Amino acid sequence: METIITSPSKKVIIDPGHPFVIIGERINPTGRKLLGKEMAEGNFDRVRQDAVAQVEAGAHMLDVNAGVPMGDEPAIMAEAIRIVQSVVDVPIAIDSSVVAALASGLEAYQGKALVNSVTGETERLESVLPLVAEHGAAVIGITNDETGISHDIDVRFAVAKKIVERAESFGIPREDVLIDPLAMPVGAVHGAGATFIQLVRRIREELGVNTTCGASNISFGLPGRPSLNAAFLAMIIGAGMTSAITNPLETEMVKAILGADALLGHDENCQAWIAYYKKQNKSGASSGRRSRRPRTK
């Protein structure tokens, strides 16, 4: 079942039979005070830089969040969408917990967007899904509801099923719903990785929908996060995960994704894997540097 997201000039297909889709996470002021301050002041230079850098690093889509404290989020979101679409041609996930900001972003967006996100809470479903249907967008459904985030696989699966079925009742086809099974920090929640993998498989087999997640959540609070995230990504791709919101500037993660695609037969003749290393080698040669360990003082 193919989920198709578009910009004016590009189409991204999210599906188990296609290469894994990297959704760049960097345009998000959460935890980035300087970025938030600049966006609130109408300075989008860093947004432009982050958009270009992520696409150059391998992002197929970009997540855009405009959650600036005390800022006019709907207005900032619309401007951020316009700015990003002026400098890169990849599709966008419009990311907000504020319905008015989602609406503003959808109005500004050119193409078929991905809305990030809706939960299983009845009030949220009733406010977000009509907006998604009106704009012909796709939507990410997160597996928590009024009761919070359950550690019980059956409960989280039931929330996922509720979201898919409620979306269909609004005329949103099943292929336009991506479920986020919620990656919990493995350092705080014992067995979180195994639970997540089981959910990915069950959602794919029983609901037939595509999946996504915020991949870096799994390593929160632990050392060596890029390495742990890379291992997690390789495992969940093998389980059927089809996309993730992550940082394409972390080379370990990009290599893990490309390697998984090659091993699963989603990269014909390993062309993307070879192209990545050709680009890396060319970049090293053009900078006049050989790969070596940095000196320490």
C-alpha positions as CSV (number, residue, x, y, z in Angstrom):
1,M,0.0,0.0,0.0
2,E,1.7,3.2,-1.2
3,T,1.5,6.5,0.6
4,I,2.4,9.2,-1.8
5,I,3.5,12.7,-0.7
6,T,4.3,15.4,-3.2
7,S,5.8,18.8,-3.7
8,P,5.3,20.8,-7.0
9,S,8.2,18.8,-8.6
10,K,8.8,15.7,-6.6
11,K,6.9,12.6,-5.5
12,V,7.9,10.5,-2.5
13,I,6.5,6.9,-2.1
14,I,6.3,5.4,1.3
15,D,5.9,1.7,1.1
16,P,7.6,-1.5,2.3
17,G,8.7,-2.3,-1.3
18,H,10.4,1.0,-1.8
19,P,13.5,2.6,-0.2
20,F,13.1,3.8,3.3
21,V,12.1,7.4,3.5
22,I,14.2,9.8,5.6
23,I,12.2,12.8,7.0
24,G,14.6,15.5,8.2
25,E,13.9,16.6,11.7
26,R,16.1,19.7,12.1
27,I,13.6,22.5,11.4
28,N,12.2,22.3,14.9
29,P,12.8,25.0,17.6
30,T,12.2,22.4,20.4
31,G,15.6,22.3,22.2
32,R,17.0,24.9,19.8
33,K,16.6,28.2,21.5
34,L,18.4,30.3,18.9
35,L,16.4,28.8,16.1
36,G,13.2,29.6,18.0
37,K,14.3,33.1,18.7
38,E,15.2,33.8,15.1
39,M,11.9,32.3,13.8
40,A,9.9,34.5,16.2
41,E,11.8,37.6,15.0
42,G,11.1,36.7,11.3
43,N,14.6,35.6,10.6
44,F,14.5,32.4,8.6
45,D,18.1,32.2,7.5
46,R,18.8,29.2,9.7
47,V,15.7,27.5,8.4
48,R,17.0,27.9,4.8
49,Q,20.4,26.6,5.8
50,D,18.9,23.6,7.6
51,A,16.6,22.8,4.8
52,V,19.3,22.7,2.2
53,A,21.8,20.9,4.4
54,Q,19.3,18.1,5.2
55,V,18.4,17.5,1.6
56,E,22.0,17.5,0.5
57,A,22.7,14.9,3.3
58,G,20.0,12.6,1.9
59,A,16.6,13.6,3.4
60,H,13.7,12.7,1.1
61,M,11.3,14.9,3.0
62,L,11.5,17.6,5.7
63,D,9.5,18.0,8.9
64,V,8.7,21.6,9.6
65,N,7.8,22.6,13.2
66,A,7.1,26.2,14.2
67,G,6.3,25.7,17.9
68,V,8.0,28.9,19.2
69,P,6.9,29.8,22.8
70,M,4.8,32.9,22.8
71,G,5.0,33.2,19.1
72,D,2.3,33.4,16.5
73,E,2.6,29.8,15.4
74,P,0.1,29.8,12.5
75,A,1.8,32.8,10.9
76,I,5.3,31.4,11.6
77,M,4.3,28.0,10.2
78,A,3.0,29.5,7.0
79,E,6.1,31.6,6.4
80,A,8.4,28.6,7.3
81,I,6.6,26.4,4.7
82,R,6.9,29.1,2.0
83,I,10.6,29.6,2.8
84,V,11.4,25.9,2.8
85,Q,9.6,25.3,-0.5
86,S,11.5,28.2,-2.0
87,V,14.9,26.6,-1.4
88,V,14.3,22.9,-1.7
89,D,12.0,20.8,-3.8
90,V,11.2,17.9,-1.4
91,P,7.8,17.3,0.2
92,I,7.1,18.5,3.7
93,A,5.6,17.1,6.9
94,I,3.7,19.9,8.6
95,D,4.3,19.4,12.3
96,S,2.3,21.0,15.1
97,S,0.0,20.2,18.0
98,V,-1.9,23.5,17.2
99,V,-4.7,22.9,14.8
100,A,-4.7,26.5,13.6
101,A,-1.0,26.1,12.7
102,L,-1.7,22.9,10.8
103,A,-4.4,24.7,8.8
104,S,-2.1,27.7,8.1
105,G,0.6,25.4,6.9
106,L,-1.7,23.4,4.7
107,E,-3.0,26.6,3.1
108,A,0.6,27.8,2.4
109,Y,1.8,24.4,1.1
110,Q,2.1,23.5,-2.6
111,G,1.5,19.8,-3.2
112,K,0.2,17.0,-1.1
113,A,1.5,17.4,2.4
114,L,1.9,15.0,5.4
115,V,0.3,16.3,8.6
116,N,2.2,15.5,11.8
117,S,0.0,14.6,13.7
118,V,-3.2,13.2,15.2
119,T,-3.5,11.1,18.3
120,G,-6.3,8.7,19.3
121,E,-7.9,11.4,21.5
122,T,-11.5,11.9,20.3
123,E,-11.3,15.7,20.4
124,R,-8.1,15.6,18.4
125,L,-9.5,13.2,15.8
126,E,-12.5,15.4,15.3
127,S,-10.5,18.6,14.8
128,V,-7.6,17.3,12.7
129,L,-9.0,14.7,10.4
130,P,-11.6,17.0,8.7
131,L,-8.7,19.4,7.9
132,V,-6.6,16.5,6.5
133,A,-9.5,15.4,4.3
134,E,-10.3,18.9,3.1
135,H,-6.7,19.4,1.8
136,G,-6.3,15.9,0.5
137,A,-3.3,15.4,2.7
138,A,-1.8,12.3,4.4
139,V,-1.6,12.1,8.2
140,I,0.6,10.6,10.9
141,G,-1.4,8.8,13.7
142,I,0.3,8.6,17.1
143,T,-0.7,5.6,19.3
144,N,-1.7,7.4,22.4
145,D,-5.1,8.7,23.6
146,E,-6.9,10.2,26.6
147,T,-5.3,7.6,28.8
148,G,-1.7,8.5,27.8
149,I,0.9,6.2,26.3
150,S,0.3,2.6,27.3
151,H,3.2,0.0,27.6
152,D,0.6,-2.7,26.6
153,I,1.1,-3.6,22.9
154,D,-2.6,-4.5,22.6
155,V,-3.7,-1.1,23.9
156,R,-1.4,0.8,21.5
157,F,-2.5,-1.4,18.6
158,A,-6.2,-0.6,19.5
159,V,-5.4,3.1,19.3
160,A,-3.8,2.7,15.9
161,K,-6.8,0.8,14.6
162,K,-9.1,3.5,16.0
163,I,-7.2,6.2,14.2
164,V,-7.2,4.3,10.8
165,E,-10.9,3.6,11.0
166,R,-11.8,7.1,12.1
167,A,-9.8,8.5,9.2
168,E,-11.6,6.3,6.8
169,S,-14.9,7.6,8.1
170,F,-13.8,11.1,7.1
171,G,-12.9,9.9,3.6
172,I,-9.2,9.6,4.2
173,P,-8.0,6.4,2.5
174,R,-6.0,3.9,4.5
175,E,-2.9,4.5,2.3
176,D,-2.9,8.1,3.5
177,V,-2.5,7.2,7.2
178,L,0.9,6.5,8.7
179,I,1.0,5.1,12.2
180,D,3.7,6.1,14.7
181,P,3.9,3.2,17.2
182,L,5.9,5.6,19.5
183,A,9.5,4.8,20.2
184,M,10.0,5.1,24.0
185,P,13.5,5.6,25.5
186,V,15.0,2.2,25.9
187,G,17.1,3.5,28.8
188,A,14.0,4.3,30.8
189,V,11.4,1.7,29.6
190,H,12.6,-1.9,29.7
191,G,12.0,-3.7,26.4
192,A,10.9,-0.6,24.6
193,G,12.8,-1.5,21.5
194,A,11.3,-5.0,21.3
195,T,7.8,-3.7,22.0
196,F,8.2,-1.2,19.2
197,I,9.3,-3.9,16.7
198,Q,6.3,-6.1,17.6
199,L,4.0,-3.2,17.0
200,V,5.5,-2.3,13.6
201,R,5.0,-5.9,12.4
202,R,1.4,-6.2,13.8
203,I,0.4,-2.8,12.3
204,R,1.7,-3.8,9.0
205,E,0.2,-7.3,9.0
206,E,-3.2,-6.5,10.5
207,L,-3.9,-2.9,9.5
208,G,-1.9,-2.8,6.2
209,V,-0.8,0.8,6.7
210,N,2.7,2.4,6.6
211,T,4.6,3.5,9.6
212,T,6.9,6.2,10.8
213,C,8.4,7.4,14.1
214,G,10.7,9.9,15.8
215,A,13.7,7.5,15.7
216,S,16.0,9.4,18.1
217,N,13.5,9.0,21.0
218,I,14.8,5.5,21.5
219,S,18.2,6.6,22.7
220,F,17.1,9.6,24.9
221,G,19.3,10.0,27.9
222,L,22.0,7.5,26.8
223,P,25.6,8.0,25.6
224,G,26.5,7.1,22.0
225,R,23.1,8.1,20.7
226,P,23.9,8.1,16.9
227,S,25.2,4.5,17.1
228,L,22.2,3.3,19.1
229,N,19.8,5.1,16.7
230,A,21.6,3.5,13.7
231,A,21.1,0.0,15.2
232,F,17.5,0.7,15.9
233,L,16.8,2.0,12.4
234,A,18.3,-1.1,10.8
235,M,16.2,-3.3,13.0
236,I,12.9,-1.5,12.5
237,I,13.4,-1.4,8.7
238,G,13.8,-5.1,8.8
239,A,10.6,-5.3,10.7
240,G,8.7,-3.3,8.0
241,M,9.1,0.3,9.1
242,T,8.8,2.5,6.0
243,S,9.9,6.0,7.2
244,A,11.3,7.9,10.1
245,I,11.7,11.5,11.3
246,T,15.4,11.6,12.0
247,N,18.6,13.6,11.5
248,P,20.2,13.0,8.1
249,L,23.3,14.9,9.2
250,E,24.2,11.9,11.4
251,T,26.1,9.8,8.9
252,E,25.8,6.6,11.0
253,M,22.1,6.7,10.7
254,V,22.2,7.4,6.9
255,K,24.6,4.5,6.4
256,A,22.4,2.2,8.5
257,I,19.3,3.1,6.4
258,L,21.1,2.7,3.0
259,G,22.7,-0.6,4.2
260,A,19.3,-1.9,5.2
261,D,17.8,-0.9,1.9
262,A,20.6,-2.7,0.0
263,L,20.3,-5.9,2.0
264,L,16.5,-6.0,1.7
265,G,16.6,-5.6,-2.0
266,H,15.1,-2.0,-2.0
267,D,18.2,-0.6,-3.7
268,E,18.6,-2.1,-7.2
269,N,22.2,-3.1,-7.8
270,C,23.1,-1.2,-4.7
271,Q,23.1,2.0,-6.7
272,A,22.2,4.3,-3.8
273,W,24.8,2.7,-1.6
274,I,27.5,3.1,-4.3
275,A,26.4,6.7,-5.1
276,Y,26.6,7.7,-1.4
277,Y,30.2,6.5,-1.1
278,K,31.1,8.1,-4.4
279,K,29.8,11.4,-3.1
280,Q,31.7,10.9,0.2
281,N,34.9,10.2,-1.6
282,K,34.4,13.2,-4.0
283,S,33.7,15.5,-1.1
284,G,36.9,14.3,0.7
285,A,39.0,14.8,-2.5
286,S,37.6,18.2,-3.2
287,S,38.5,19.4,0.3
288,G,42.0,18.2,-0.1
289,R,41.8,15.9,3.0
290,R,42.3,12.2,3.5
291,S,40.1,10.3,5.9
292,R,42.1,10.2,9.2
293,R,41.6,10.4,12.9
294,P,41.7,14.0,14.2
295,R,44.6,15.0,16.4
296,T,43.8,15.6,20.0
297,K,45.5,18.0,22.3
